[in-house]
Amino acid sequence: MNRREWLKRTGILGTGLILSNLVSAHTLLFTNRALDFVKEDFGKDFLWGVASSAYQSEGAWNLDNKGESTWDYFSRKKGAIERGENADVAADFYHRYEEDIELIKSMNFKVFRFSISWPRIIPSGTGDVSAKGIKFYHKVIDKCISEGIEPWITLYHWDLPQILEEQGGWANRKIIDWFKEYVEVVSKEYAGKVKNWMVINEQLSFIGNGYMNGIFAPGDKKLGKFMKAVHYSVISQSEGGRIIRKNVPNANVGTTFVTTYVEPINQEKKNIEAAKRMDAIMNRLFIEPCLGLGYPEDTVPMLKKMKKLYEKGDEELMPFDFDFIGVQYYFRTVAQSSIMPGMRAKEITAEQRGVPRNEMNGEIYPEGLYHQLKFFDSYKGIKNLIVTENGTCVPDVLENGRVHDTLRIQYFKDHLAAVLKAKREGVKVSGYFVWSPTDNFEWDKGYRTRFGLVYVDFQTLNRYMKDSGFWFKEFLK
């Protein structure tokens, strides 16, 4: 998941890609209206799940032959993470996966989306496979199945082996072959147990923030690396889809994109055009080449430079016919024209506009999820949509074993209403996954911001279900 500094000051040239700032939730303004729908309104086949990632939750960063990841390395850099924290232990899912899966079951969710740690499976990035790493995910999958929960695997959720980053990471064309090797291993190993797969989580987040904005691993700020990483990840994603299709009988193959609903600050032509450019980068940059439409250079001409990276056959490798697309939504973005080169647009933050926002300064705007579902549904090549991440961070206080997170409950009510509205209008949306089952390590924010339905005391690692978890337990029963 990526709810942190997305939309930051910028233009794609020279400075960071618009990847935002989500801050104080103390001014959240919700209408406490009654719930006017029930679970059955979404249909009997609608998928209800939770989503997590390996690096943010597992811990055990160097146990059982696991290799070092880019985030293991990056989190030790001075100033990289708020308060100097790291995910060496995180929520300790590695040792507490049984308890956490039982909690997921107790909240009546039927799907658990989790990611595989590449360096836990192949410690050196390529070559020898770790038997202990393989065994761990078998245990997680088996526990899910025994509890009546469907395991959904994300192959890449940002924890690249550090040894590969030292060779250029996603900015090295060799990443395509490295990634294919990793996908071959994992898809063959778990093919008999897992039918639902997501190839990559949020390219814009880890590439924009990691290779140009510098706030995520590996911490680079280079336009050239950003452009290479975009292109090589697009090919890797589709190659990964093809490998899963080959190795997993009857696989349901998808991938996920972070999205934001972009609007101009007003109806002046220059601001409308700025919003279009921002939308092209934030919402179209990765989905369109995946659909065989190429990069949105019609709106952002500098993307024509991507052609310099093409090798023979790339245009055929870029698209893949995914069974579903995961839409991940957290906030709206309001754009204004800017003199900055590249995108020539800037964000007017939620704080500046004085609108409801979460603890990372992302605007709470449920209607945006409705609009994004409509937008993605408008592409002819998309067969099915799933909201594979949605959630919020609000101030959580543990008192007598309870967390009364009424703001989070209202957030879910409002966003589920947006999903249902889209579904009733014919949008092909078939599921909703909450980020996240437990509190975890929130990337550059460390442990300050909490998204879980279950509160984790990071000193004792004890778990406490929040009121939002109890709400879903009742809603989904």
N, C-alpha and C positions, 0 to 999 in steps of 0.2 A: 504494500500500500504506500501511498505517497501523499501525505497530507501535510506538508511542511512548507518550505519556502519554494513554492512553485511559482510562477509568475513574478519574477523579481525585475527590478529596473532594467531597462534595456533596448534592444534592437538586436538582431542576430549578428550584426557585424561588430566585431571588436569587443563587445561586452556580453553580459549574460543574456541568454534566451529568456523571454518572459515566462518565468516559472515562479509562482507567487509567494506571498507571506501570509500565513494563517496566524492571528494573535488573540487577544483577550476576549474571553467569553462572558465577561461580567456585564456587558451591555446587551446580551441576547434579549430579543423581544419576541415572545411567542404568544399566539392566541391559544388559550387552553380549551379549544373546542372539543366537543364529544367526537368519538370515533364513529364514522358513518359507513364503515364497511367491516366485513369479517373475512377470515381466511378463505372461506369457500368462494367468495367473489372472484378470486384470482384463478379458480379452476382446480380440479382435482389433480392435474398433472403438473401444476406449477411447483418449481423447485425452491425450497427454503433452506438456506445454508449459512455457514460462517466461513470466513477466509482469514488465513494467516500466512506468514512467510518464515522460512527456516532461520535466517540470520536474526530476525527480530524476536524470535521466541525460543529457539532451541538451547542456546548456551553451549556448554561442552565444546568450546571453540577449538581445543587442541586434544581432545580425547579420542581414543580408538582409531588412531591413524589419520584423523582428519587433517587436511592441508589448510594452510592459511588462506583466507579470502581477502579480497580487496578491502572489505569493510573491517575485517580484523586489523589489517594494517593501517587503514585510514583513520580509524577511531583512536589510534594511539598518537596521532599527530597533534601537537599542541594547538588548541583553539579550534579543532575540527568539530568537536561535539560540545554542546552546552554542558557546563559543569564538569567537563573532562571525563564523562562516563563512557562505557563501552558495553558490548553485548557478550562478554565472556561467559556470563551466567544467564543474562536476560531473564525470561520467565521459567527457565530450566525445563522446557518442554522435553528435552532429551531424556530426562529422568522421570518426568511427571506426565508423560503423554497419556497414560491410562486414565489418570485422574481428569485430565483436561477433556479427553474424548467422552468420558462419562458425564462431565458437566455439559458438554454439547448435547448429548442425548437427553439429559434432564431438562434442557430448554426446548426440547421437541424439534430440533433441527434434524433434517434428514441428509444433509450434504456437508462434508468437511473438505474445504479446499485448502490444501497446504502445498508448500514448495519443497523440492528436493535441493539439497545443498550440493552443488557441483564438486567443491573440494572435499566433501565428506565421501563422495562416491569415487572420484578420481583425484586423489590428493595432489598429484603433480600436474593436474589439468588435462594431461593426455597420458596414455600408457596404462600402467598397472591400476587395477580396480581394487578398492578396499572391501574385503569380505564383511568387515564389521559395519561399514557404512551401508552396504546392501542389506544386511540383516536388520539394521535399525528400521529402515523404511518398510521392510516386510512386517515387522512387529506393529508399526503404526497402522499399516493397511489392514492387517489381520484384526487388530483391535477395533477399527472402524466397522469392519464387516460383522464382527461378533456382536456389536452393539446395534446393528441395523442401520448404520450410517454409511452413505456412499462416499468412498474416497475419490476426490478430484485432484489430480496432480498438476501443479505448475512446474514446468521444467526449469525456468530461469527467473528468479526474483532477486537479481542484483548481486549475488555473492559469487563473483567471478574468482577463480583461483588466482592468487596474487602473482604466482609465477608466470601466468599468462599475461597479466597486466604489465609486468616488467618487460614483456616483448611487444607491447603496444596495445594489448587488450582489444577492445572493440574497434579501435582505429587501425588495426592490423588486419589485412584481408585474410590472413591465415585463420582468423577467428571462425570463419565459415566452416572450415574443416575441423577445427577443434570442437566447435559446437556440435557438428554432425556426429563426431565420434562419441561425445557425451550422450546425445539423444539416442543413438543406437544402443548403448549400454543400458540406459534406464528403461527405454520402451520395451526392449526384449525381456528384461528382467521381470517387469511387473505386468506384462501383457495379459497374463492369465487371470489377474485379479482386478485390474483397473481398466475401465473402458472410457473414462472421461479425462481429457487432457487439455491443458493450456500451455502453449509453447513459451511465450515470453510475457512478462508483466511490465506494462507501461514503459515502452521504449523512450518516450519523450522525457520521462522523469529521470531515469538513470543516465541517459545520454546527454540531455540538456543540462542537468544539474551536475553531472560528473565530468563532462568533457568541455563545457563552456562556461557554466556558472561557477564551478569550482567548489560548490558546497556539499557535494556528495562524492563518494569514492569514484575515481581516483584523485579528484580535486584539481583537474585541469581547467584552463580557461583559454582554449585555442579553437578558433573557428575551423581550421583545417581538420583537426581531430574530430570535431563535432560532425562535420559533413561526412567524413569517412565512416564514423560510427553509425550514423543514420543509415547509410547505404548498405553497409555490411550486415547490420542488424536486420534490415528488411529482407535481405537474401537468406540470412540464417533462420529467420522466423519461418519462412516458407519452406526451406529445406527441412527444418525440423518437423513441420506438418507432414511433409511427404514421407519422412522416415517413420513417423508414428503410424500413418496410414498403411505403410508396408508391413510393419511389425505387429500391429495390434488388430486382431480380427474385430470387426464391428465397432471400431473406435469412434468416439464422438470427439472430434478435434476442433479446438478453438484457440483463441489468443485474446489478450486483453489490451485495452487502450484507456489511458487517462483522458478525460474530457472535461471541458469547462464551457458553460454557455456564455458566449461573448456578445455583448451589446455595446453600441457607441454611447458616449456620455450624453449626446444630444443628436439631433437630426441634421447637423451641418454636414455637408458632403465630405469634407476632409476627415471628419470623425467616423462617418460611415465607412469610408475607404480604409481608415486605420483599423477599424474593427474587423473588416474582411481579411486584412493581412494577418492580424493576430489570430483570427479563427483558422486561417490556412495553416499556420504553424501549430497551433494548439490542438486542432481537431482533425485536420486533413492530411498532415504530413506523412503519417504512417499507414492510415487505412487505405488511402487511394492507390499507392503502389501495390499494396496487398491485393487490391481488386483489379489490377491491370491497368489503372488509370494514370500511372506515373506520378511524379511529384507535382504539387500544386504551383508550378512555376508561372501559371497564368496570373496568379494573384501576387506571388512573391518572386519577381523576376530573377533575383540572385540565386534561386534554386536551380536555374539553368546550369550553373557551375557543377551540379552533381554529375552531369553527363561526362565530365572529365574523368570520373572515377569508374565509369562503365568499362567492363571487359566484354569480349564477345560472348553472347548468350545471357548476359545479365537480365535483359528485358523479359526473357522467358523464365528466368529463375525467380524474379521478384513476386509474381502473383501466386496465390494458393487458394483453392476453393475450401475455405473453412466451413465447418458445420455450424459454428456459432461464433459470434463476436461478443466479448465481454466488455461492457460499458462500465467505467468506473468514474463516479461523479461525487464531488465534494463541495464545489463552490461556483458562483458566477463570477465573470470577469467583465469589468466595464473599461472600455478603451477610449483613448483620446489620441489625436494626431500629435506626433512628436518630430523634432528635427533630427533625432537620433538616426544614424544610417541603418540600412538593412530593412527592418520591419517598419520603421518610421511610425511607431506607435508606442504608447506607454499605458500602463495600468493606472487607473484611479482606484486606490485601495478601498476596501470596505471601511477601514477606520477613517479615512478621509471623507467618505460619504456618510458616515454616521449611521450605518445600517447594521442589522443583527449579524454577529460574527462569532466564530468559535475561538478557541484559545490559540490558534495559529493564524488569526486574522483573515480566515476565509469566510466570505459572506455566506450566511445560511439562506439559501434561496431554493426551496423545493421545486418551484416551477421550472428551474433550470434542468432538472433531471427529466421532466416531461419533454422539454424541448430537445434535449440531446437524444432521447430515445426516438423521437420523431425524425430527427436529423439522420441518424444512422439507419433507421428503417427506410429512408428514402433512397438509399443506394440499392440498385437492382441486384447486385451480387451478394448481398447479405441475406442469409436464409433465416437466421434466428438470433435473437439478442438475449443476453442474460446480464442483469446488473451484478457483476462479479465483485464489486466493492462499493459500499456506501456506509458512512458512519460519521461520528463527530467526536471531538474532544471538548469536554466541559469540565469545570472545576469539580472534582470528585473528592468527597470527604468521607472517610471511614469512621463511623460512630456506632459503637456497640455491635460490631459485626455487620452493619448495613451501610449501603451507599444509596442515598435518595436522589438519584439523577433524573429528576423530572424533566429537565431541559432535553436530555438525550431521548427520553421516551417521546416527547413531543416532536423532536426531530424525525424519529422513525415514523411516527404517525403521518406527518406531513409528506415525507418522501415516498412512503408507500401509497399515499393517496395520488401522488403524481404518477407513479408506476401504473396504478390501476386505471387512471384516466387515459393514459397512453394505450393500455391494453384494450380498454373498451372502445377506443377509436380505431382498432385494427392493427396496432403496432405488434410486430412479432416478438414479444418479450415473454420469456418462459421461466424466469427465475430471479431470485433476489438473495444475494449473499451479504451478510453483515460483516463489516470490518470493525472489530475483530472479536473472537471468542473471549480472549483474556487481554488485559493490558500487556504491553510489550515495549521493546526498545524502538522508539520512534525516530530512527535515523539521526539526523544532526541535532534533533531536539532531545535526544536521550530519553530519560524516563519522566520528564516534566509533563508531557502531554499524554493523556490516557484516552484510548478509544474502546476499551474492552467492555463486554457485557458482564465480565467477571473481574473484580478488583484483585490485583496482585500486590501484596505487601512485599516490596523488593528487598526488604531486610530479612524476613522470615520465609518468603516465598509461599506463604499461606494464601489461599484463594477465598474470595467472598463474593457471592453472586450479587450484582447490583440490582436495583429495582427494575432497570431496563431488561435484565436477564429474566427476572420474574414476569415482566410484562410479555416478553416473547413466549415464555413457557405457557402462559394462559392463552395468548392469541393463537398459538399454533397447536394447542392440544386437540 
